[in-house]
Amino acid sequence: MPRHPRPSVLLHLLFASTLLGSLQLCSPSLAQETATDSTSWITLFDGNSLDAWREYQHDDVTTGWRVADGALTCISSEEQGDKARNENLITREKFDAFELELDFKVTPAANSGVMFHVLETDKPPYFTGPEIQIQDHVGGHDPQKCGWLYQLYPAETDAAKPAGQWNHLRVMITPEKCQIELNGVLYSEFVKGSDDWNARVAKSKFGKWKGFGEATNGHICLQDHSDEVSYRNIRVRRL
């Protein structure tokens, strides 16, 4: 007469079978996707190194920015004095479709911007690259509010934190869809180059600027607008 496994043995066998089935159901693509998600991010600023950056139309970062306490800070023109000359920073690499994340902090009344698809020309970076407004949303003097895509896509909400506090910005740019989020709140969604985009550009001051917003590949830019603004935890991944 055959011997039947004891109940404890059956439980162990059932657990092992269930675990094996779960591992098989967890497809390789999911594991690869998780690995890709954790390794595809490119650190643009880790709190110390500026190797990923250079000044617009220059080979290096010069006197307009400093690294301290894990943050990259634009030195105000008031602090720089006669040395101030609007030193916009751009990534050494160019990006077409990408996701960008960073933290920023403004001083009272400060104004700055994050641009994308910037091309180097004989004009400032904002002549080619659309700009996400970075500003003190209370004391800032520009009618374009923090998190808006400058003169193109405003937002009805206001999730910006007061001057002196860190904000989190997420930007996704792809040919099919673009998004701007501030502190986890979706500010705008648009398609670059669409009829709606082109109509908004035409109505803005950029409509007279040849080539504005037309590039599909370019540098990411941190604007020097003469005010003190800090950035940290800057990373990007290609999509």
BELZI-V655991 format. One record per run of one state. SS is the DSSP state (A for helix, B for strand, O for the rest). FROM is the first residue (numbers start at 0). TO is the last residue. If there is no record, write none. Layout:
BEGIN
ss: (SS:SS)
from: (FROM:FROM)
to: (TO:TO)
END
This chain:
BEGIN
ss: (O:A:O:A:O:B:O:B:O:B:O:B:O:A:O:B:O:B:O:B:O:B:O:A:O:B:O:B:O:B:O:B:O:B:O:B:O:A:O:A:O:B:O:B:O)
from: (0:6:25:27:39:41:45:52:55:64:68:70:74:76:83:88:91:94:95:97:106:110:118:124:127:129:135:148:149:152:153:166:173:177:182:184:190:194:203:204:208:217:222:228:238)
to: (5:24:26:38:40:44:51:54:63:67:69:73:75:82:87:90:93:94:96:105:109:117:123:126:128:134:147:148:151:152:165:172:176:181:183:189:193:202:203:207:216:221:227:237:238)
END
